[in-house]
Amino acid sequence: MIAVLSPGQGAQSPGMLAPWLELDGVAGSLSDELDGYADAIGVDLRTLGTTADADTIKDTAVAQPLIVATSLLALSALQARTGDVTGWASAAAGHSVGEFSAVAAAGVLPATDALRLVAVRGAAMAKAAAAEATGMSAVVGGDPDEVLAALAAHDLVAANVNGGGQIVAAGALPGLAALADDPPAKARVIPLAVAGAFHTAYMAPAVEAVAAAAAALTPADPRLTLLSNADGAAVASGAAALTALVRQISSPVRWDLCQNTLLESGVQAVIELAPGGVLTGLARRTMRGVETLALKSPADLDAAADLIARHRG
């Protein structure tokens, strides 16, 4: 029982694609795959993932397709060693934009269609974020009820409930500043380098554009159990998966519920695709007894293949 996890925005770093494109044996196929993604969305993913600086790739319109492309390339490299993901994984889930990688991993959309939809999402969310001065801050620690009460007092929303004592507040910048000046007891408030209040009503203008793009696609039903950010439940069909992708743009991410579902289903191990690390960190704090591995670079492929060999059904 293995779950494949896909990270969200903020996981990107300069040069993160370079080692995958240099990987012995499959570098040529990964290079061709990346070129196919780039052609599909009209974005130079190769330059963005190898030589672009941190400021360039933190742009929402750039970061989102770049992260999904990196996750899918890492999955391709892993499958070259272990066979198709359906032969060794039972579930897939992704945090925020990572849910698009999970949808592709589960076979709901071809990778290029998932990238096209992500490119629309990134551009639309960047435009919505530019309309008002909003942002996000991680609130780490504190009593959960007290944290939520503090957010409400400053007209903020719990945009991400991540588990492990982490809630991400989102809303207008003055409210976030006030929260930082007067944090809940035993909690730290950490501003996040994002362009706006994602997964809140501020993103409502982006929903229409993504819904229109999604309506032009023909999804297949998931080949793996595919979890929704909305409530942690498995989606029933490909159509339901697309509906969930659209809705999550302006709705909170309940990653805590996704983790609960994985635990209840008996998952024994999780592999987080590149450019991972955050989700395995959360899993170590909240999914005790579950083996975790972050596939951050090709150097982690041997360990990932070993994990799969030990846990595959």
Secondary structure as a PSIPRED ss2 file (coil, helix, strand):
# PSIPRED VFORMAT (PSIPRED V4.0)

   1 M C   1.000  0.000  0.000
   2 I E   0.000  0.000  1.000
   3 A E   0.000  0.000  1.000
   4 V E   0.000  0.000  1.000
   5 L E   0.000  0.000  1.000
   6 S E   0.000  0.000  1.000
   7 P C   1.000  0.000  0.000
   8 G C   1.000  0.000  0.000
   9 Q C   1.000  0.000  0.000
  10 G C   1.000  0.000  0.000
  11 A C   1.000  0.000  0.000
  12 Q C   1.000  0.000  0.000
  13 S C   1.000  0.000  0.000
  14 P C   1.000  0.000  0.000
  15 G C   1.000  0.000  0.000
  16 M C   1.000  0.000  0.000
  17 L C   1.000  0.000  0.000
  18 A H   0.000  1.000  0.000
  19 P H   0.000  1.000  0.000
  20 W H   0.000  1.000  0.000
  21 L H   0.000  1.000  0.000
  22 E C   1.000  0.000  0.000
  23 L C   1.000  0.000  0.000
  24 D C   1.000  0.000  0.000
  25 G C   1.000  0.000  0.000
  26 V C   1.000  0.000  0.000
  27 A H   0.000  1.000  0.000
  28 G H   0.000  1.000  0.000
  29 S H   0.000  1.000  0.000
  30 L H   0.000  1.000  0.000
  31 S H   0.000  1.000  0.000
  32 D H   0.000  1.000  0.000
  33 E H   0.000  1.000  0.000
  34 L H   0.000  1.000  0.000
  35 D H   0.000  1.000  0.000
  36 G H   0.000  1.000  0.000
  37 Y H   0.000  1.000  0.000
  38 A H   0.000  1.000  0.000
  39 D H   0.000  1.000  0.000
  40 A H   0.000  1.000  0.000
  41 I H   0.000  1.000  0.000
  42 G C   1.000  0.000  0.000
  43 V C   1.000  0.000  0.000
  44 D C   1.000  0.000  0.000
  45 L H   0.000  1.000  0.000
  46 R H   0.000  1.000  0.000
  47 T H   0.000  1.000  0.000
  48 L H   0.000  1.000  0.000
  49 G H   0.000  1.000  0.000
  50 T H   0.000  1.000  0.000
  51 T C   1.000  0.000  0.000
  52 A C   1.000  0.000  0.000
  53 D C   1.000  0.000  0.000
  54 A H   0.000  1.000  0.000
  55 D H   0.000  1.000  0.000
  56 T H   0.000  1.000  0.000
  57 I H   0.000  1.000  0.000
  58 K C   1.000  0.000  0.000
  59 D C   1.000  0.000  0.000
  60 T H   0.000  1.000  0.000
  61 A H   0.000  1.000  0.000
  62 V H   0.000  1.000  0.000
  63 A H   0.000  1.000  0.000
  64 Q H   0.000  1.000  0.000
  65 P H   0.000  1.000  0.000
  66 L H   0.000  1.000  0.000
  67 I H   0.000  1.000  0.000
  68 V H   0.000  1.000  0.000
  69 A H   0.000  1.000  0.000
  70 T H   0.000  1.000  0.000
  71 S H   0.000  1.000  0.000
  72 L H   0.000  1.000  0.000
  73 L H   0.000  1.000  0.000
  74 A H   0.000  1.000  0.000
  75 L H   0.000  1.000  0.000
  76 S H   0.000  1.000  0.000
  77 A H   0.000  1.000  0.000
  78 L H   0.000  1.000  0.000
  79 Q H   0.000  1.000  0.000
  80 A H   0.000  1.000  0.000
  81 R H   0.000  1.000  0.000
  82 T H   0.000  1.000  0.000
  83 G C   1.000  0.000  0.000
  84 D C   1.000  0.000  0.000
  85 V H   0.000  1.000  0.000
  86 T H   0.000  1.000  0.000
  87 G H   0.000  1.000  0.000
  88 W C   1.000  0.000  0.000
  89 A C   1.000  0.000  0.000
  90 S C   1.000  0.000  0.000
  91 A E   0.000  0.000  1.000
  92 A E   0.000  0.000  1.000
  93 A E   0.000  0.000  1.000
  94 G E   0.000  0.000  1.000
  95 H C   1.000  0.000  0.000
  96 S C   1.000  0.000  0.000
  97 V C   1.000  0.000  0.000
  98 G H   0.000  1.000  0.000
  99 E H   0.000  1.000  0.000
 100 F H   0.000  1.000  0.000
 101 S H   0.000  1.000  0.000
 102 A H   0.000  1.000  0.000
 103 V H   0.000  1.000  0.000
 104 A H   0.000  1.000  0.000
 105 A H   0.000  1.000  0.000
 106 A C   1.000  0.000  0.000
 107 G C   1.000  0.000  0.000
 108 V C   1.000  0.000  0.000
 109 L C   1.000  0.000  0.000
 110 P C   1.000  0.000  0.000
 111 A H   0.000  1.000  0.000
 112 T H   0.000  1.000  0.000
 113 D H   0.000  1.000  0.000
 114 A H   0.000  1.000  0.000
 115 L H   0.000  1.000  0.000
 116 R H   0.000  1.000  0.000
 117 L H   0.000  1.000  0.000
 118 V H   0.000  1.000  0.000
 119 A H   0.000  1.000  0.000
 120 V H   0.000  1.000  0.000
 121 R H   0.000  1.000  0.000
 122 G H   0.000  1.000  0.000
 123 A H   0.000  1.000  0.000
 124 A H   0.000  1.000  0.000
 125 M H   0.000  1.000  0.000
 126 A H   0.000  1.000  0.000
 127 K H   0.000  1.000  0.000
 128 A H   0.000  1.000  0.000
 129 A H   0.000  1.000  0.000
 130 A H   0.000  1.000  0.000
 131 A H   0.000  1.000  0.000
 132 E C   1.000  0.000  0.000
 133 A C   1.000  0.000  0.000
 134 T E   0.000  0.000  1.000
 135 G E   0.000  0.000  1.000
 136 M E   0.000  0.000  1.000
 137 S E   0.000  0.000  1.000
 138 A E   0.000  0.000  1.000
 139 V E   0.000  0.000  1.000
 140 V E   0.000  0.000  1.000
 141 G E   0.000  0.000  1.000
 142 G C   1.000  0.000  0.000
 143 D C   1.000  0.000  0.000
 144 P H   0.000  1.000  0.000
 145 D H   0.000  1.000  0.000
 146 E H   0.000  1.000  0.000
 147 V H   0.000  1.000  0.000
 148 L H   0.000  1.000  0.000
 149 A H   0.000  1.000  0.000
 150 A H   0.000  1.000  0.000
 151 L H   0.000  1.000  0.000
 152 A H   0.000  1.000  0.000
 153 A H   0.000  1.000  0.000
 154 H C   1.000  0.000  0.000
 155 D C   1.000  0.000  0.000
 156 L C   1.000  0.000  0.000
 157 V E   0.000  0.000  1.000
 158 A E   0.000  0.000  1.000
 159 A E   0.000  0.000  1.000
 160 N E   0.000  0.000  1.000
 161 V E   0.000  0.000  1.000
 162 N E   0.000  0.000  1.000
 163 G E   0.000  0.000  1.000
 164 G C   1.000  0.000  0.000
 165 G C   1.000  0.000  0.000
 166 Q E   0.000  0.000  1.000
 167 I E   0.000  0.000  1.000
 168 V E   0.000  0.000  1.000
 169 A E   0.000  0.000  1.000
 170 A E   0.000  0.000  1.000
 171 G E   0.000  0.000  1.000
 172 A E   0.000  0.000  1.000
 173 L H   0.000  1.000  0.000
 174 P H   0.000  1.000  0.000
 175 G H   0.000  1.000  0.000
 176 L H   0.000  1.000  0.000
 177 A H   0.000  1.000  0.000
 178 A H   0.000  1.000  0.000
 179 L H   0.000  1.000  0.000
 180 A H   0.000  1.000  0.000
 181 D H   0.000  1.000  0.000
 182 D C   1.000  0.000  0.000
 183 P C   1.000  0.000  0.000
 184 P C   1.000  0.000  0.000
 185 A C   1.000  0.000  0.000
 186 K C   1.000  0.000  0.000
 187 A E   0.000  0.000  1.000
 188 R E   0.000  0.000  1.000
 189 V E   0.000  0.000  1.000
 190 I E   0.000  0.000  1.000
 191 P E   0.000  0.000  1.000
 192 L C   1.000  0.000  0.000
 193 A C   1.000  0.000  0.000
 194 V C   1.000  0.000  0.000
 195 A C   1.000  0.000  0.000
 196 G C   1.000  0.000  0.000
 197 A C   1.000  0.000  0.000
 198 F C   1.000  0.000  0.000
 199 H C   1.000  0.000  0.000
 200 T C   1.000  0.000  0.000
 201 A H   0.000  1.000  0.000
 202 Y H   0.000  1.000  0.000
 203 M H   0.000  1.000  0.000
 204 A H   0.000  1.000  0.000
 205 P H   0.000  1.000  0.000
 206 A H   0.000  1.000  0.000
 207 V H   0.000  1.000  0.000
 208 E H   0.000  1.000  0.000
 209 A H   0.000  1.000  0.000
 210 V H   0.000  1.000  0.000
 211 A H   0.000  1.000  0.000
 212 A H   0.000  1.000  0.000
 213 A H   0.000  1.000  0.000
 214 A H   0.000  1.000  0.000
 215 A H   0.000  1.000  0.000
 216 A C   1.000  0.000  0.000
 217 L C   1.000  0.000  0.000
 218 T C   1.000  0.000  0.000
 219 P C   1.000  0.000  0.000
 220 A C   1.000  0.000  0.000
 221 D C   1.000  0.000  0.000
 222 P C   1.000  0.000  0.000
 223 R C   1.000  0.000  0.000
 224 L C   1.000  0.000  0.000
 225 T E   0.000  0.000  1.000
 226 L E   0.000  0.000  1.000
 227 L E   0.000  0.000  1.000
 228 S C   1.000  0.000  0.000
 229 N C   1.000  0.000  0.000
 230 A C   1.000  0.000  0.000
 231 D C   1.000  0.000  0.000
 232 G C   1.000  0.000  0.000
 233 A C   1.000  0.000  0.000
 234 A E   0.000  0.000  1.000
 235 V C   1.000  0.000  0.000
 236 A C   1.000  0.000  0.000
 237 S C   1.000  0.000  0.000
 238 G H   0.000  1.000  0.000
 239 A H   0.000  1.000  0.000
 240 A H   0.000  1.000  0.000
 241 A H   0.000  1.000  0.000
 242 L H   0.000  1.000  0.000
 243 T H   0.000  1.000  0.000
 244 A H   0.000  1.000  0.000
 245 L H   0.000  1.000  0.000
 246 V H   0.000  1.000  0.000
 247 R H   0.000  1.000  0.000
 248 Q H   0.000  1.000  0.000
 249 I H   0.000  1.000  0.000
 250 S H   0.000  1.000  0.000
 251 S C   1.000  0.000  0.000
 252 P C   1.000  0.000  0.000
 253 V E   0.000  0.000  1.000
 254 R C   1.000  0.000  0.000
 255 W H   0.000  1.000  0.000
 256 D H   0.000  1.000  0.000
 257 L H   0.000  1.000  0.000
 258 C H   0.000  1.000  0.000
 259 Q H   0.000  1.000  0.000
 260 N H   0.000  1.000  0.000
 261 T H   0.000  1.000  0.000
 262 L H   0.000  1.000  0.000
 263 L H   0.000  1.000  0.000
 264 E H   0.000  1.000  0.000
 265 S C   1.000  0.000  0.000
 266 G C   1.000  0.000  0.000
 267 V C   1.000  0.000  0.000
 268 Q C   1.000  0.000  0.000
 269 A E   0.000  0.000  1.000
 270 V E   0.000  0.000  1.000
 271 I E   0.000  0.000  1.000
 272 E E   0.000  0.000  1.000
 273 L C   1.000  0.000  0.000
 274 A C   1.000  0.000  0.000
 275 P C   1.000  0.000  0.000
 276 G C   1.000  0.000  0.000
 277 G C   1.000  0.000  0.000
 278 V H   0.000  1.000  0.000
 279 L H   0.000  1.000  0.000
 280 T H   0.000  1.000  0.000
 281 G H   0.000  1.000  0.000
 282 L H   0.000  1.000  0.000
 283 A H   0.000  1.000  0.000
 284 R H   0.000  1.000  0.000
 285 R H   0.000  1.000  0.000
 286 T H   0.000  1.000  0.000
 287 M C   1.000  0.000  0.000
 288 R C   1.000  0.000  0.000
 289 G C   1.000  0.000  0.000
 290 V C   1.000  0.000  0.000
 291 E E   0.000  0.000  1.000
 292 T E   0.000  0.000  1.000
 293 L E   0.000  0.000  1.000
 294 A E   0.000  0.000  1.000
 295 L C   1.000  0.000  0.000
 296 K C   1.000  0.000  0.000
 297 S C   1.000  0.000  0.000
 298 P H   0.000  1.000  0.000
 299 A H   0.000  1.000  0.000
 300 D H   0.000  1.000  0.000
 301 L H   0.000  1.000  0.000
 302 D H   0.000  1.000  0.000
 303 A H   0.000  1.000  0.000
 304 A H   0.000  1.000  0.000
 305 A H   0.000  1.000  0.000
 306 D H   0.000  1.000  0.000
 307 L H   0.000  1.000  0.000
 308 I H   0.000  1.000  0.000
 309 A H   0.000  1.000  0.000
 310 R H   0.000  1.000  0.000
 311 H H   0.000  1.000  0.000
 312 R C   1.000  0.000  0.000
 313 G C   1.000  0.000  0.000
